[in-house]
Amino acid sequence: MGVDFQVSSLRASEFSDLFIMTAEQLQSHGISVKNVEKKPGYPCRISLKDAEIGEKVLLLSYAHHQVNGGYRASGPIFIRMGAVDRQYEKNSLPLMLKQRQLSVRAYDQQGFMIATRVVQGSVLAKTITDLFSDTLVAYLQVHNAGPGCFNCQINRYVP
């Protein structure tokens, strides 16, 4: 029997100040405004959906693994202007993840990486179950395999 899991996206409230800034103000913080020209291609880390052609997204550096140690990490992410939080059901995966090649990184409670996998999104659910079968794995972080951009965190489901 598999281990239940839940996908965790970033929260819109963390970025709400950015949504009201001008392009010049954003640029002064190292944030770019991009017009979406293709889909898929601009995956939003709040909604965990690819932005639609014609939408505006913000490109910024985000500290996605804030641990005290060598695996502390940050990198580029896109967020859709005005994106709304989305709560994912137990054992549910966003379409955005199912359509990409992914790097899945497993961490223990102290934030030490203890396993990795590069998989097609179509087998992500099985990969999650396999990695969580190791009781030392506390959580997973999912990245796009090619560019290495952070997508989301996956936690063991707690009702």
C-alpha beads as a LAMMPS data file, in Angstrom:
LAMMPS data file: protein, C-alpha beads

159 atoms
158 bonds

1 atom types
1 bond types

-500.0 500.0 xlo xhi
-500.0 500.0 ylo yhi
-500.0 500.0 zlo zhi

Masses

1 110.0

Atoms # bond

1 1 1 0.000 0.000 0.000
2 1 1 1.342 3.451 -0.935
3 1 1 1.966 6.428 1.262
4 1 1 -0.520 9.274 0.919
5 1 1 0.901 12.630 -0.159
6 1 1 -0.145 16.227 -0.747
7 1 1 1.270 18.761 -3.201
8 1 1 2.089 22.152 -1.704
9 1 1 2.294 25.207 -3.960
10 1 1 3.597 28.617 -3.002
11 1 1 1.079 30.994 -1.396
12 1 1 -0.146 34.104 -3.220
13 1 1 0.066 36.115 0.021
14 1 1 3.841 35.737 -0.097
15 1 1 3.871 37.727 -3.345
16 1 1 0.874 40.084 -2.959
17 1 1 3.095 43.187 -2.680
18 1 1 4.637 42.339 -6.058
19 1 1 1.256 42.313 -7.807
20 1 1 0.744 46.036 -7.135
21 1 1 4.224 47.236 -8.154
22 1 1 4.990 48.921 -11.458
23 1 1 7.348 47.267 -13.944
24 1 1 10.023 49.779 -12.925
25 1 1 9.612 48.969 -9.222
26 1 1 9.769 45.247 -9.961
27 1 1 12.888 45.712 -12.075
28 1 1 14.576 47.548 -9.190
29 1 1 14.083 44.338 -7.165
30 1 1 15.515 42.155 -9.934
31 1 1 12.077 40.925 -11.036
32 1 1 11.067 40.779 -14.718
33 1 1 7.583 41.011 -16.198
34 1 1 7.185 38.591 -19.101
35 1 1 4.398 38.282 -21.662
36 1 1 3.488 34.641 -22.182
37 1 1 4.126 33.669 -25.800
38 1 1 3.770 29.898 -25.631
39 1 1 2.017 27.227 -23.625
40 1 1 3.355 25.241 -21.923
41 1 1 6.380 27.258 -20.983
42 1 1 5.589 29.531 -18.033
43 1 1 4.571 27.332 -15.096
44 1 1 3.088 29.323 -12.179
45 1 1 4.307 28.171 -8.775
46 1 1 1.188 29.462 -7.000
47 1 1 -1.565 27.947 -9.151
48 1 1 0.640 25.102 -10.466
49 1 1 -0.811 25.732 -13.915
50 1 1 0.888 26.879 -17.083
51 1 1 0.101 30.512 -17.828
52 1 1 -2.092 31.199 -20.843
53 1 1 -0.776 32.909 -23.962
54 1 1 -1.123 36.673 -23.500
55 1 1 -0.953 36.561 -19.697
56 1 1 1.725 38.407 -17.769
57 1 1 3.998 36.534 -15.391
58 1 1 6.703 37.605 -12.996
59 1 1 10.137 35.997 -13.195
60 1 1 12.032 36.163 -9.928
61 1 1 14.585 34.343 -7.836
62 1 1 12.992 32.426 -4.959
63 1 1 14.568 30.710 -1.937
64 1 1 12.698 27.400 -2.134
65 1 1 14.809 25.363 0.286
66 1 1 15.489 27.461 3.349
67 1 1 17.506 25.119 5.507
68 1 1 20.628 25.742 7.539
69 1 1 23.130 23.731 5.549
70 1 1 24.616 22.861 2.234
71 1 1 21.287 22.081 0.557
72 1 1 19.924 25.597 1.057
73 1 1 18.786 26.641 -2.438
74 1 1 17.109 29.284 -4.528
75 1 1 16.385 29.685 -8.194
76 1 1 14.115 31.203 -10.832
77 1 1 10.338 30.830 -10.730
78 1 1 7.385 32.233 -12.644
79 1 1 4.224 33.431 -10.964
80 1 1 1.095 34.565 -12.766
81 1 1 -0.024 38.122 -12.025
82 1 1 -2.896 37.862 -9.548
83 1 1 -2.565 34.090 -9.140
84 1 1 -4.877 32.512 -6.563
85 1 1 -3.920 29.768 -4.119
86 1 1 -4.945 26.264 -4.989
87 1 1 -5.285 23.469 -2.445
88 1 1 -4.563 20.035 -3.876
89 1 1 -6.414 16.989 -2.668
90 1 1 -4.643 14.010 -1.161
91 1 1 -2.744 12.003 -3.827
92 1 1 -3.667 14.527 -6.539
93 1 1 -1.110 15.887 -9.004
94 1 1 -1.397 19.038 -11.129
95 1 1 -1.428 18.523 -14.893
96 1 1 1.584 20.870 -15.073
97 1 1 3.728 18.222 -13.359
98 1 1 2.413 15.323 -15.415
99 1 1 3.590 16.928 -18.671
100 1 1 7.264 17.525 -17.885
101 1 1 10.491 15.717 -17.209
102 1 1 11.124 16.229 -13.503
103 1 1 13.876 16.041 -10.957
104 1 1 12.528 14.817 -7.619
105 1 1 14.681 15.401 -4.549
106 1 1 13.993 13.645 -1.245
107 1 1 15.043 15.269 2.037
108 1 1 15.142 14.187 5.663
109 1 1 13.864 16.275 8.611
110 1 1 17.119 18.268 8.739
111 1 1 16.947 19.187 5.046
112 1 1 19.669 16.765 3.977
113 1 1 19.117 15.286 0.502
114 1 1 18.961 11.511 0.759
115 1 1 17.624 10.429 -2.659
116 1 1 16.936 11.785 -6.138
117 1 1 15.121 10.675 -9.267
118 1 1 14.758 12.101 -12.770
119 1 1 11.416 10.939 -14.168
120 1 1 8.727 11.739 -16.681
121 1 1 5.748 13.373 -15.005
122 1 1 3.578 10.461 -16.090
123 1 1 5.264 8.276 -13.425
124 1 1 5.518 10.938 -10.712
125 1 1 2.868 9.370 -8.446
126 1 1 4.743 6.048 -8.365
127 1 1 8.027 7.877 -7.761
128 1 1 6.491 9.728 -4.808
129 1 1 5.253 6.466 -3.323
130 1 1 8.635 4.795 -3.855
131 1 1 10.575 7.647 -2.225
132 1 1 8.175 7.959 0.707
133 1 1 8.528 4.218 1.365
134 1 1 11.798 5.236 3.044
135 1 1 10.670 6.460 6.468
136 1 1 13.643 8.836 6.658
137 1 1 12.209 10.899 3.781
138 1 1 10.345 13.849 5.308
139 1 1 9.439 15.733 2.118
140 1 1 10.138 15.982 -1.604
141 1 1 10.909 18.943 -3.801
142 1 1 10.080 18.784 -7.487
143 1 1 12.035 20.694 -10.140
144 1 1 11.913 20.844 -13.923
145 1 1 14.731 18.493 -14.914
146 1 1 16.220 20.530 -17.768
147 1 1 16.273 24.084 -16.433
148 1 1 16.284 22.972 -12.791
149 1 1 13.567 25.427 -11.721
150 1 1 11.675 24.641 -8.511
151 1 1 8.038 23.597 -9.012
152 1 1 6.593 22.591 -5.665
153 1 1 7.036 20.625 -2.475
154 1 1 5.295 17.337 -1.740
155 1 1 4.652 16.306 1.839
156 1 1 3.347 13.173 3.465
157 1 1 -0.409 13.630 3.831
158 1 1 -1.553 14.424 7.352
159 1 1 -5.364 14.503 7.770

Bonds

1 1 1 2
2 1 2 3
3 1 3 4
4 1 4 5
5 1 5 6
6 1 6 7
7 1 7 8
8 1 8 9
9 1 9 10
10 1 10 11
11 1 11 12
12 1 12 13
13 1 13 14
14 1 14 15
15 1 15 16
16 1 16 17
17 1 17 18
18 1 18 19
19 1 19 20
20 1 20 21
21 1 21 22
22 1 22 23
23 1 23 24
24 1 24 25
25 1 25 26
26 1 26 27
27 1 27 28
28 1 28 29
29 1 29 30
30 1 30 31
31 1 31 32
32 1 32 33
33 1 33 34
34 1 34 35
35 1 35 36
36 1 36 37
37 1 37 38
38 1 38 39
39 1 39 40
40 1 40 41
41 1 41 42
42 1 42 43
43 1 43 44
44 1 44 45
45 1 45 46
46 1 46 47
47 1 47 48
48 1 48 49
49 1 49 50
50 1 50 51
51 1 51 52
52 1 52 53
53 1 53 54
54 1 54 55
55 1 55 56
56 1 56 57
57 1 57 58
58 1 58 59
59 1 59 60
60 1 60 61
61 1 61 62
62 1 62 63
63 1 63 64
64 1 64 65
65 1 65 66
66 1 66 67
67 1 67 68
68 1 68 69
69 1 69 70
70 1 70 71
71 1 71 72
72 1 72 73
73 1 73 74
74 1 74 75
75 1 75 76
76 1 76 77
77 1 77 78
78 1 78 79
79 1 79 80
80 1 80 81
81 1 81 82
82 1 82 83
83 1 83 84
84 1 84 85
85 1 85 86
86 1 86 87
87 1 87 88
88 1 88 89
89 1 89 90
90 1 90 91
91 1 91 92
92 1 92 93
93 1 93 94
94 1 94 95
95 1 95 96
96 1 96 97
97 1 97 98
98 1 98 99
99 1 99 100
100 1 100 101
101 1 101 102
102 1 102 103
103 1 103 104
104 1 104 105
105 1 105 106
106 1 106 107
107 1 107 108
108 1 108 109
109 1 109 110
110 1 110 111
111 1 111 112
112 1 112 113
113 1 113 114
114 1 114 115
115 1 115 116
116 1 116 117
117 1 117 118
118 1 118 119
119 1 119 120
120 1 120 121
121 1 121 122
122 1 122 123
123 1 123 124
124 1 124 125
125 1 125 126
126 1 126 127
127 1 127 128
128 1 128 129
129 1 129 130
130 1 130 131
131 1 131 132
132 1 132 133
133 1 133 134
134 1 134 135
135 1 135 136
136 1 136 137
137 1 137 138
138 1 138 139
139 1 139 140
140 1 140 141
141 1 141 142
142 1 142 143
143 1 143 144
144 1 144 145
145 1 145 146
146 1 146 147
147 1 147 148
148 1 148 149
149 1 149 150
150 1 150 151
151 1 151 152
152 1 152 153
153 1 153 154
154 1 154 155
155 1 155 156
156 1 156 157
157 1 157 158
158 1 158 159
